[in-house]
């Protein structure tokens, strides 16, 4: 499904990385302008927003390439659901997570699920 870029929220609270790699954004933008098709970004539809939880580099690249829409997978949930999904973002695909990115995800996961046991 297509998402309108201007309707998507890029909230730093839901950024799973420590830093955005602008070199990668530019590389993706060039590829998009040449017609390369990327996997859909993951968007959580909450009561208030359409939050990008996986695909920040692709969304920023699409904007840089002058696009108005991007392919997206939508899930309906809460802001907590979106934050939990951010902890998993990029674990198995995309630009490899740095050690700092992994530590940020672990800290976020612990914070989000502090009420559960270690085993859970």
C-alpha positions as CSV (number, residue, x, y, z in Angstrom):
1,X,0.0,0.0,0.0
2,X,1.3,3.5,-0.8
3,X,1.8,6.0,2.0
4,X,1.9,9.7,1.5
5,X,5.2,10.9,2.8
6,X,3.9,14.1,4.3
7,X,1.5,12.1,6.4
8,X,4.2,10.0,8.0
9,X,5.7,10.9,11.4
10,X,9.4,10.6,11.9
11,X,9.5,11.0,15.7
12,X,12.9,10.6,17.3
13,X,11.3,8.6,20.1
14,X,10.7,5.9,17.4
15,X,14.1,6.0,15.8
16,X,15.8,2.7,16.5
17,X,19.3,4.0,15.5
18,X,21.6,6.4,17.3
19,X,22.3,8.3,14.1
20,X,20.9,8.6,10.6
21,X,23.6,7.9,8.0
22,X,23.1,10.7,5.5
23,X,25.5,9.0,3.1
24,X,23.1,6.0,3.0
25,X,20.1,8.3,2.6
26,X,21.8,9.9,-0.5
27,X,22.7,6.5,-1.9
28,X,19.1,5.3,-1.5
29,X,17.8,8.5,-3.0
30,X,19.9,8.1,-6.1
31,X,18.7,4.5,-6.5
32,X,15.1,5.5,-6.0
33,X,15.4,8.2,-8.6
34,X,16.8,5.5,-11.0
35,X,13.7,3.3,-10.3
36,X,15.1,0.8,-7.8
37,X,12.2,-0.6,-5.7
38,X,12.9,-0.9,-2.0
39,X,11.0,-3.0,0.5
40,X,8.0,-1.3,2.2
41,X,8.6,0.8,5.3
42,X,6.8,-0.3,8.5
43,X,4.2,2.2,9.8
44,X,2.2,2.0,12.9
45,X,-1.2,3.7,12.7
46,X,-2.0,4.9,16.2
47,X,-4.9,7.0,17.4
48,X,-3.0,10.2,16.5
49,X,-0.2,9.4,14.0
50,X,1.3,7.3,11.3
51,X,4.6,6.5,12.9
52,X,7.5,5.1,10.9
53,X,9.2,2.4,13.0
54,X,11.3,0.8,10.4
55,X,12.5,2.6,7.3
56,X,13.7,6.0,8.3
57,X,16.6,6.0,5.8
58,X,14.1,5.0,3.0
59,X,11.6,7.7,3.9
60,X,14.3,10.4,4.1
61,X,15.7,9.1,0.8
62,X,12.3,9.2,-0.9
63,X,11.8,12.8,0.2
64,X,15.3,13.7,-1.0
65,X,14.5,12.1,-4.4
66,X,11.4,14.3,-4.7
67,X,8.9,11.4,-4.3
68,X,5.5,12.1,-2.6
69,X,4.7,8.4,-1.8
70,X,6.4,5.3,-0.6
71,X,5.4,1.7,-0.3
72,X,4.4,0.9,3.3
73,X,3.1,-1.9,5.4
74,X,0.7,-0.7,8.0
75,X,-0.1,-2.1,11.4
76,X,-2.7,-0.7,13.8
77,X,-1.6,-0.3,17.4
78,X,-0.6,1.9,20.3
79,X,2.5,4.1,20.7
80,X,3.8,1.4,23.0
81,X,3.3,-1.2,20.2
82,X,5.2,1.0,17.9
83,X,8.0,1.6,20.4
84,X,8.3,-2.2,21.0
85,X,8.6,-2.8,17.2
86,X,11.4,-0.2,17.0
87,X,13.5,-2.5,19.3
88,X,13.4,-5.1,16.6
89,X,13.9,-2.8,13.6
90,X,16.9,-3.6,11.4
91,X,17.9,-6.7,13.4
92,X,17.8,-8.9,10.4
93,X,17.8,-6.6,7.4
94,X,18.9,-3.2,6.0
95,X,21.9,-1.2,7.1
96,X,23.6,-3.2,9.9
97,X,23.0,-1.9,13.4
98,X,26.1,-0.6,15.2
99,X,26.9,-1.6,18.7
100,X,25.4,1.7,19.9
101,X,22.2,0.9,17.9
102,X,22.0,-2.5,19.6
103,X,22.5,-1.0,23.0
104,X,19.8,1.6,22.4
105,X,17.4,-1.1,21.4
106,X,18.2,-3.2,24.5
107,X,17.7,-0.2,26.8
108,X,14.4,0.7,25.1
109,X,13.2,-2.9,25.4
110,X,14.1,-3.1,29.1
111,X,12.3,0.2,29.7
112,X,9.2,-0.9,27.8
113,X,8.9,-4.2,29.5
114,X,10.4,-3.4,33.0
115,X,7.3,-4.9,34.6
116,X,7.9,-8.4,33.2
117,X,10.3,-11.1,34.4
118,X,13.8,-11.7,32.9
119,X,12.6,-15.0,31.5
120,X,9.7,-13.3,29.6
